[in-house]
Amino acid sequence: MKSRWSDSDAQAFVARYADQGVGEDLALRTYTTRLLGSDPKLVLHGGGNTSVKTTVKDMLGDDVEVLCVKGSGWDMGAIEPAGLPAVRLAPLRRLRAFDTLSDEDMVAFQRINLLDPSSPNPSVETLLHAFLPHKFVDHTHSTAVLALTDQPDGEALLRELYGERVATVPYVMPGFALAKAVADIFEQNPKVEGLLLVRHGFFTMGATAREAYERMIEFVTLAEERLQKNRKPLKQAALPAKIASVAEVAPILRGAVTISRDALAGTAKRQILDFRTSDAILNYVNGADLARYSQIGVVTPDHTIRTKNWPLIVPAPEAGKLDEWKSAVEAAVAAFVARYHDYFARNNAKSAQKKIELDPLPRVVLVPGVGLFGLGASSKDAAIAADIAENTVEAITDAEAVGSFRPIDEFDLFEMEYWSLEQAKLGKASEKPLARQVAVITGGGAGIAAATATTLPKEGGEIALLPPAHEAPVPPAQTAHKKPPARHP
């Protein structure tokens, strides 16, 4: 991984935001946050945050020391200064004296200390940033680092790699308890340049934006280099001689995962599918041990709200035998649903706060010989699930290449999946009338077709726009793997 820091780009950010009354600290924080957030190997769909401690004037004109920290709902890859709301730092630091603090009280306290009450909620890891003394703090969910830490001996691997430059923090669920644990471990190791949150993510700190950013790049690069040593390939399974096409497979899958197939899920709700394939994906889904390494959990806990804790695996679809395959897919979905009900009941019984079960349908489907599908209520949600699934393929493949994949345990995954602060990220807006529906529009982008293509998405519909009959369709190679440009926290 290469540093993308540029002195000229950094100064351009400072000059641009100076015209808006934004100070140099926040301008540079915005710049390096974008550098981190635009790399999916570091940050994917909300899996990270950044901060800077600086001084600004409040409404009375008094200088106030604040923590500007990534706000909820902002994409780090396209963040603006407004996406790093300023919170009074002194009150945040006083919270460290508390023994416990509920999530609700933590969020409320952070909000009442915002300088601008219209700002978005600060990150759930705001207190972690506040309790560290450094001016700039960066947090990512590096794919390479997670591939090493998601191992039975992950902590030992990372200690061997980083030595005394990095301190490790055992897994603790994000929030007040994690913030205190990180601060305590840092104070025991005050010379460290980074903090590894085992099976969660990585923090680097620095006196300048560049120092914190380039430390992150250096440590991630060391992890990438370690992953290239002594690798073993994934053993491949035997597949049918001829595999059915994606066009044959996708409609069967979409019908099988309709939410109405489960009594607890309520009225009929279709799902939108986003297909991905590549040599790396096929190597993964064709693995002989796919049923082991794909079913034991997510790479980092933040992914669970988008993908659930394991994907659905269906058999390889043999060409010419799709009736049999359809029955096998429906049986696999039924087994997934039953497993999810058992998972919920088992872990809810152990949880201190009882939860209400979410829908039990998969969000990722792995199809040997074909690829993977992300599922969601919209094309955006399906693309997010597929993005995370691709990231998971890379991380688990790397983890298996140097050892064996081992995430956090099931109960911790359950608590994260049902954590109210995580579920809040998904939003509670009601679905529009045409949500989950796909309309095929013929006639290209002219006249009635153009008007229809503009109107349907406003009502929640997804569209497939076909050219007029006399025009050649767009070649599949130009569209097969196109992804949405933005990631959504």
C-alpha positions as CSV (number, residue, x, y, z in Angstrom):
1,M,0.0,0.0,0.0
2,K,1.4,3.4,-1.0
3,S,1.0,6.7,0.7
4,R,-1.1,9.1,-1.3
5,W,-0.2,12.1,0.7
6,S,0.6,15.1,-1.5
7,D,1.9,18.4,-0.1
8,S,0.2,20.4,-2.9
9,D,-3.2,18.6,-2.4
10,A,-3.0,19.2,1.3
11,Q,-2.4,22.9,0.9
12,A,-5.2,23.1,-1.7
13,F,-7.6,21.7,1.0
14,V,-6.3,24.3,3.5
15,A,-6.8,27.1,1.0
16,R,-10.2,25.9,-0.1
17,Y,-11.7,25.6,3.3
18,A,-10.0,28.8,4.6
19,D,-12.5,30.7,2.4
20,Q,-15.3,28.9,4.4
21,G,-13.8,29.8,7.8
22,V,-12.4,26.3,8.4
23,G,-9.0,26.2,10.2
24,E,-6.0,24.3,9.0
25,D,-6.4,21.4,11.5
26,L,-9.9,20.5,10.3
27,A,-9.0,21.1,6.6
28,L,-6.1,18.6,6.9
29,R,-8.2,16.2,8.9
30,T,-10.8,16.3,6.0
31,Y,-8.0,15.7,3.5
32,T,-6.5,12.6,5.1
33,T,-10.0,11.2,6.0
34,R,-10.8,11.2,2.3
35,L,-7.5,9.5,1.6
36,L,-8.4,6.7,4.0
37,G,-12.1,6.5,3.1
38,S,-11.6,6.2,-0.6
39,D,-9.6,3.0,-0.3
40,P,-12.0,0.0,0.2
41,K,-9.1,-2.0,1.6
42,L,-9.1,0.4,4.6
43,V,-12.7,1.6,4.9
44,L,-15.9,0.1,3.6
45,H,-19.4,1.3,4.3
46,G,-18.9,3.0,7.6
47,G,-16.1,0.8,8.9
48,G,-13.8,3.5,10.3
49,N,-13.6,7.0,11.7
50,T,-11.1,9.8,12.3
51,S,-10.7,12.8,14.6
52,V,-8.6,15.9,15.3
53,K,-8.3,17.8,18.6
54,T,-8.2,21.6,17.9
55,T,-9.5,24.9,19.1
56,V,-12.4,26.8,17.7
57,K,-14.6,29.8,18.7
58,D,-18.0,29.2,20.1
59,M,-21.0,31.4,19.6
60,L,-19.8,33.8,22.3
61,G,-16.4,34.2,20.6
62,D,-14.6,32.2,23.3
63,D,-11.8,29.7,22.3
64,V,-12.9,26.2,23.1
65,E,-10.9,23.0,22.8
66,V,-12.9,20.5,20.8
67,L,-12.8,17.1,19.2
68,C,-13.8,17.1,15.6
69,V,-14.8,13.5,14.9
70,K,-16.4,11.7,12.0
71,G,-20.2,12.0,12.2
72,S,-22.9,9.4,11.5
73,G,-24.1,9.2,8.0
74,W,-21.0,10.7,6.3
75,D,-18.9,8.7,3.8
76,M,-15.3,9.1,4.7
77,G,-14.3,9.0,1.0
78,A,-16.3,12.2,0.2
79,I,-16.4,13.9,3.6
80,E,-16.6,17.6,4.2
81,P,-15.7,19.5,7.3
82,A,-19.4,19.5,8.3
83,G,-19.0,15.7,8.5
84,L,-16.6,16.1,11.4
85,P,-18.8,17.7,14.1
86,A,-17.0,19.6,16.9
87,V,-17.7,18.3,20.4
88,R,-16.4,20.0,23.6
89,L,-13.4,17.9,24.6
90,A,-13.1,18.6,28.4
91,P,-16.6,17.2,29.3
92,L,-15.9,14.1,27.2
93,R,-12.7,13.4,29.0
94,R,-14.4,13.7,32.4
95,L,-16.5,10.7,31.5
96,R,-13.5,8.5,31.9
97,A,-14.0,8.7,35.7
98,F,-17.3,6.8,35.4
99,D,-17.4,3.1,36.0
100,T,-20.2,2.5,33.5
101,L,-22.2,4.5,31.0
102,S,-25.1,3.3,29.0
103,D,-25.2,3.7,25.2
104,E,-28.2,6.0,25.5
105,D,-26.5,8.3,28.0
106,M,-23.3,8.3,26.0
107,V,-25.0,9.4,22.8
108,A,-27.1,12.0,24.7
109,F,-24.0,13.5,26.5
110,Q,-22.1,13.7,23.2
111,R,-25.0,15.5,21.6
112,I,-25.4,18.1,24.3
113,N,-21.7,19.0,24.0
114,L,-21.9,19.6,20.3
115,L,-20.9,23.2,19.4
116,D,-23.5,23.1,16.6
117,P,-26.7,21.3,17.8
118,S,-27.7,20.7,14.2
119,S,-24.6,18.5,13.6
120,P,-24.9,14.8,13.0
121,N,-24.4,12.4,15.9
122,P,-20.7,11.9,16.5
123,S,-19.2,8.4,16.0
124,V,-20.0,5.7,18.5
125,E,-16.3,5.6,19.1
126,T,-16.0,9.3,20.0
127,L,-15.0,8.7,23.6
128,L,-12.2,6.4,22.4
129,H,-10.8,9.3,20.3
130,A,-11.3,11.7,23.2
131,F,-9.5,9.6,25.8
132,L,-6.4,9.3,23.7
133,P,-4.0,12.3,24.0
134,H,-2.9,12.6,20.4
135,K,-4.0,15.4,18.1
136,F,-4.8,13.2,15.1
137,V,-6.3,9.7,15.4
138,D,-7.2,7.4,12.5
139,H,-9.3,4.2,12.7
140,T,-9.7,1.7,9.8
141,H,-10.8,-1.8,9.3
142,S,-7.9,-2.8,7.1
143,T,-8.5,-6.0,5.2
144,A,-4.9,-7.1,5.5
145,V,-4.7,-6.5,9.3
146,L,-8.0,-8.3,9.9
147,A,-6.7,-11.3,7.9
148,L,-3.9,-11.6,10.4
149,T,-5.8,-10.8,13.6
150,D,-8.8,-13.1,12.7
151,Q,-6.6,-16.1,13.5
152,P,-6.5,-18.5,16.5
153,D,-3.0,-16.9,17.3
154,G,-3.7,-13.5,15.8
155,E,-2.4,-11.5,18.6
156,A,0.9,-13.4,18.5
157,L,1.2,-12.9,14.8
158,L,0.7,-9.1,15.1
159,R,3.2,-8.9,18.0
160,E,5.8,-10.6,15.9
161,L,5.1,-8.3,13.0
162,Y,4.9,-4.9,14.9
163,G,6.9,-5.5,18.1
164,E,6.6,-2.7,20.6
165,R,5.4,-0.2,18.1
166,V,1.8,-1.4,18.5
167,A,-0.3,-2.4,21.5
168,T,-3.1,-5.0,21.3
169,V,-6.5,-4.6,22.8
170,P,-8.6,-7.7,23.4
171,Y,-12.1,-7.7,21.8
172,V,-14.5,-5.4,23.6
173,M,-17.8,-4.2,22.0
174,P,-17.6,-0.6,20.8
175,G,-18.8,2.1,23.2
176,F,-17.8,3.3,26.7
177,A,-16.2,0.1,27.9
178,L,-14.0,-0.1,24.8
179,A,-12.9,3.5,25.1
180,K,-11.8,3.0,28.7
181,A,-10.0,-0.3,27.8
182,V,-8.1,1.4,24.9
183,A,-7.1,4.4,27.1
184,D,-5.9,2.1,29.9
185,I,-3.8,0.0,27.5
186,F,-2.3,3.1,25.9
187,E,-1.2,4.5,29.3
188,Q,0.6,1.2,29.9
189,N,2.3,1.6,26.5
190,P,2.6,5.3,26.0
191,K,5.2,5.1,23.2
192,V,3.2,3.0,20.8
193,E,2.3,4.4,17.4
194,G,-0.7,2.2,16.8
195,L,-3.4,0.2,18.7
196,L,-4.7,-3.1,17.3
197,L,-8.3,-3.8,18.4
198,V,-8.3,-7.6,18.0
199,R,-10.8,-8.9,15.5
200,H,-12.1,-5.4,15.1
201,G,-9.8,-2.8,13.5
202,F,-6.6,-0.7,13.8
203,F,-5.8,2.8,15.2
204,T,-2.9,5.0,14.4
205,M,-2.1,8.3,16.1
206,G,0.1,11.3,15.4
207,A,1.0,14.9,16.1
208,T,0.1,15.8,12.5
209,A,-2.4,14.5,9.9
210,R,0.3,13.2,7.7
211,E,2.0,11.3,10.6
212,A,-1.1,9.5,11.6
213,Y,-2.1,8.7,8.0
214,E,1.3,7.5,7.0
215,R,1.7,5.3,10.1
216,M,-1.6,3.6,9.0
217,I,-0.2,3.0,5.5
218,E,3.1,1.7,6.9
219,F,1.5,-0.7,9.3
220,V,-1.0,-2.0,6.7
221,T,1.8,-2.5,4.2
222,L,3.7,-4.6,6.8
223,A,0.5,-6.8,7.1
224,E,0.2,-7.1,3.4
225,E,3.8,-8.2,3.0
226,R,3.4,-10.8,5.8
227,L,0.4,-12.2,4.0
228,Q,2.5,-13.0,1.0
229,K,4.8,-15.3,2.9
230,N,4.3,-19.1,3.2
231,R,0.9,-19.1,1.6
232,K,-1.1,-22.2,1.0
233,P,-3.9,-22.3,-1.7
234,L,-7.5,-23.1,-1.0
235,K,-8.2,-26.7,-2.0
236,Q,-10.8,-26.7,-4.8
237,A,-14.0,-28.8,-4.9
238,A,-15.2,-30.9,-7.9
239,L,-17.9,-29.1,-9.9
240,P,-20.3,-30.2,-12.6
241,A,-18.8,-30.3,-16.1
242,K,-21.1,-27.5,-17.3
243,I,-22.4,-24.8,-15.1
244,A,-25.7,-22.9,-15.7
245,S,-25.6,-19.3,-16.6
246,V,-26.1,-16.3,-14.3
247,A,-29.3,-15.4,-16.3
248,E,-30.7,-18.9,-15.4
249,V,-29.6,-18.8,-11.8
250,A,-30.6,-15.3,-10.7
251,P,-34.4,-15.6,-11.1
252,I,-34.5,-18.8,-9.1
253,L,-32.5,-17.3,-6.3
254,R,-34.6,-14.1,-6.2
255,G,-37.7,-16.2,-5.9
256,A,-36.3,-18.4,-3.2
257,V,-35.2,-15.5,-0.9
258,T,-38.5,-13.6,-1.0
259,I,-39.1,-12.6,2.6
260,S,-42.7,-13.7,2.6
261,R,-41.5,-17.3,2.6
262,D,-41.0,-17.1,6.3
263,A,-44.0,-16.6,8.7
264,L,-42.1,-14.2,11.0
265,A,-41.2,-11.9,8.2
266,G,-44.6,-10.5,7.5
267,T,-46.0,-9.6,4.1
268,A,-44.4,-10.5,0.8
269,K,-41.1,-8.6,0.2
270,R,-38.8,-9.3,-2.7
271,Q,-35.1,-8.7,-2.6
272,I,-32.9,-7.0,-5.2
273,L,-29.7,-8.9,-6.2
274,D,-26.3,-7.6,-7.1
275,F,-24.0,-10.2,-8.8
276,R,-20.2,-10.3,-8.6
277,T,-17.7,-12.7,-10.0
278,S,-13.9,-12.8,-10.6
279,D,-11.1,-15.3,-10.4
280,A,-10.7,-14.5,-6.7
281,I,-14.4,-15.0,-6.0
282,L,-14.5,-18.2,-7.9
283,N,-11.5,-19.5,-6.1
284,Y,-13.3,-18.8,-2.8
285,V,-16.8,-20.1,-3.6
286,N,-15.3,-23.2,-5.3
287,G,-13.3,-24.1,-2.2
288,A,-13.6,-27.6,-0.8
289,D,-13.8,-26.1,2.7
290,L,-16.3,-23.4,1.8
291,A,-18.9,-24.8,4.3
292,R,-16.3,-24.2,7.1
293,Y,-14.6,-20.9,6.5
294,S,-17.6,-19.0,5.1
295,Q,-20.0,-20.0,7.9
296,I,-18.2,-19.0,11.2
297,G,-18.6,-15.2,11.2
298,V,-17.8,-11.9,9.7
299,V,-14.4,-10.4,9.2
300,T,-15.1,-7.3,11.4
301,P,-18.2,-6.9,13.6
302,D,-19.5,-3.8,11.8
303,H,-20.3,-6.0,8.7
304,T,-22.9,-8.0,10.5
305,I,-25.8,-5.5,10.1
306,R,-25.3,-5.5,6.3
307,T,-24.6,-9.2,5.6
308,K,-25.8,-11.1,8.7
309,N,-23.2,-13.4,10.3
310,W,-22.9,-16.0,7.6
311,P,-23.9,-16.3,3.9
312,L,-26.2,-18.7,2.3
313,I,-24.4,-21.5,0.3
314,V,-26.3,-23.2,-2.5
315,P,-25.1,-26.1,-4.7
316,A,-23.3,-25.5,-7.9
317,P,-26.0,-25.2,-10.6
318,E,-25.6,-27.8,-13.3
319,A,-26.7,-26.8,-16.8
320,G,-29.9,-28.6,-17.9
321,K,-30.8,-29.6,-14.3
322,L,-32.3,-26.4,-13.0
323,D,-35.5,-28.0,-11.7
324,E,-33.5,-30.1,-9.3
325,W,-31.3,-27.1,-8.5
326,K,-34.4,-25.0,-7.7
327,S,-35.5,-27.6,-5.1
328,A,-32.1,-27.7,-3.6
329,V,-32.0,-23.9,-3.3
330,E,-35.3,-23.7,-1.6
331,A,-34.2,-26.4,0.9
332,A,-31.0,-24.4,1.5
333,V,-33.0,-21.2,2.2
334,A,-35.3,-23.1,4.6
335,A,-32.3,-24.5,6.4
336,F,-30.8,-21.0,6.6
337,V,-34.0,-19.6,8.1
338,A,-34.2,-22.4,10.7
339,R,-30.6,-21.9,11.6
340,Y,-31.1,-18.2,12.1
341,H,-34.2,-18.7,14.3
342,D,-32.1,-21.1,16.5
343,Y,-29.2,-18.6,16.5
344,F,-31.5,-15.8,17.7
345,A,-33.3,-17.8,20.4
346,R,-30.0,-19.3,21.7
347,N,-28.2,-15.9,22.0
348,N,-31.2,-13.8,23.0
349,A,-31.7,-16.1,26.0
350,K,-28.2,-15.1,27.2
351,S,-28.5,-11.4,26.4
352,A,-29.0,-8.9,29.2
353,Q,-31.5,-6.9,27.1
354,K,-34.0,-9.0,25.2
355,K,-34.2,-8.3,21.4
356,I,-36.9,-8.5,18.8
357,E,-35.9,-10.9,15.9
358,L,-35.0,-9.4,12.6
359,D,-36.0,-11.0,9.3
360,P,-34.1,-14.4,9.0
361,L,-33.3,-14.2,5.3
362,P,-29.7,-14.1,3.9
363,R,-28.0,-11.0,2.6
364,V,-25.3,-12.8,0.7
365,V,-25.5,-15.9,-1.5
366,L,-22.5,-18.0,-2.5
367,V,-22.9,-20.0,-5.7
368,P,-20.0,-22.4,-6.6
369,G,-19.1,-22.2,-10.2
370,V,-20.9,-18.9,-10.6
371,G,-19.9,-16.2,-8.0
372,L,-21.8,-14.4,-5.3
373,F,-24.9,-12.2,-4.9
374,G,-25.5,-9.4,-2.5
375,L,-29.2,-9.0,-1.5
376,G,-31.1,-6.0,-0.2
377,A,-34.3,-4.0,-0.2
378,S,-32.8,-1.8,-2.9
379,S,-30.0,-1.9,-5.5
380,K,-28.0,0.3,-3.1
381,D,-28.4,-2.1,-0.2
382,A,-27.7,-5.1,-2.4
383,A,-24.5,-3.4,-3.7
384,I,-23.3,-2.7,-0.1
385,A,-23.8,-6.4,0.8
386,A,-21.9,-7.4,-2.3
387,D,-19.1,-5.0,-1.6
388,I,-18.7,-6.4,1.9
389,A,-18.9,-9.9,0.5
390,E,-16.1,-9.2,-1.9
391,N,-14.0,-7.7,0.9
392,T,-14.8,-10.8,3.0
393,V,-13.6,-13.1,0.2
394,E,-10.2,-11.3,0.1
395,A,-9.8,-11.3,3.9
396,I,-10.8,-14.9,4.5
397,T,-8.7,-16.1,1.6
398,D,-5.7,-14.4,3.0
399,A,-6.4,-15.6,6.5
400,E,-6.7,-19.2,5.3
401,A,-3.6,-18.8,3.2
402,V,-1.4,-18.2,6.3
403,G,-3.4,-20.0,9.0
404,S,-7.1,-20.4,9.6
405,F,-9.9,-17.8,9.8
406,R,-11.3,-17.3,13.3
407,P,-13.5,-14.2,14.0
408,I,-15.1,-13.2,17.3
409,D,-17.5,-15.7,18.9
410,E,-21.1,-16.1,18.1
411,F,-22.6,-14.2,21.1
412,D,-20.4,-11.2,20.5
413,L,-21.6,-11.2,16.8
414,F,-25.2,-11.4,18.0
415,E,-24.8,-8.5,20.4
416,M,-23.3,-6.4,17.6
417,E,-26.0,-7.4,15.1
418,Y,-28.7,-6.3,17.5
419,W,-26.9,-3.3,19.0
420,S,-29.3,-0.4,18.9
421,L,-26.5,2.0,17.8
422,E,-25.6,-0.2,14.8
423,Q,-29.2,-0.8,13.8
424,A,-29.7,3.0,13.9
425,K,-27.3,3.2,10.9
426,L,-29.8,1.4,8.7
427,G,-32.5,4.1,9.2
428,K,-36.2,3.5,9.9
429,A,-37.7,5.2,6.9
430,S,-40.8,3.5,5.4
431,E,-40.4,1.9,2.0
432,K,-41.8,3.7,-1.0
433,P,-44.7,2.1,-3.0
434,L,-42.4,0.5,-5.7
435,A,-39.6,-0.6,-3.3
436,R,-38.1,-4.0,-4.1
437,Q,-39.7,-4.0,-7.6
438,V,-37.7,-4.1,-10.9
439,A,-39.1,-2.6,-14.0
440,V,-37.8,-3.3,-17.5
441,I,-38.2,-0.3,-19.7
442,T,-37.9,-0.7,-23.5
443,G,-37.2,2.1,-26.0
444,G,-34.0,3.5,-24.7
445,G,-33.8,6.9,-23.0
446,A,-36.2,8.9,-25.2
447,G,-39.7,10.1,-24.8
448,I,-42.0,8.1,-22.6
449,A,-39.2,5.6,-21.7
450,A,-37.1,8.5,-20.4
451,A,-40.0,9.9,-18.3
452,T,-40.8,6.5,-16.9
453,A,-37.1,5.8,-16.1
454,T,-37.0,9.1,-14.2
455,T,-40.3,8.6,-12.3
456,L,-40.1,5.0,-11.1
457,P,-36.9,5.4,-9.0
458,K,-38.6,8.3,-7.2
459,E,-41.2,5.8,-6.0
460,G,-38.5,3.3,-4.9
461,G,-38.5,1.1,-8.1
462,E,-35.3,-0.3,-9.7
463,I,-35.1,0.0,-13.5
464,A,-33.4,-2.0,-16.3
465,L,-33.3,0.3,-19.4
466,L,-33.2,-1.5,-22.7
467,P,-32.3,0.2,-26.0
468,P,-34.7,0.5,-29.0
469,A,-35.0,-2.7,-31.1
470,H,-33.0,-1.2,-33.9
471,E,-30.0,-0.5,-31.6
472,A,-27.5,-3.0,-30.4
473,P,-27.6,-3.6,-26.6
474,V,-24.7,-2.5,-24.5
475,P,-22.1,-5.4,-24.5
476,P,-22.2,-7.3,-21.3
477,A,-18.4,-6.8,-20.7
478,Q,-19.1,-3.1,-20.2
479,T,-21.7,-3.7,-17.5
480,A,-21.1,-7.0,-15.8
481,H,-19.2,-5.8,-12.8
482,K,-20.1,-2.1,-12.6
483,K,-20.4,-0.9,-9.0
484,P,-22.0,2.2,-7.5
485,P,-19.4,4.9,-7.1
486,A,-20.2,5.8,-3.5
487,R,-20.0,3.8,-0.3
488,H,-22.6,4.6,2.3
489,P,-21.9,4.6,6.1
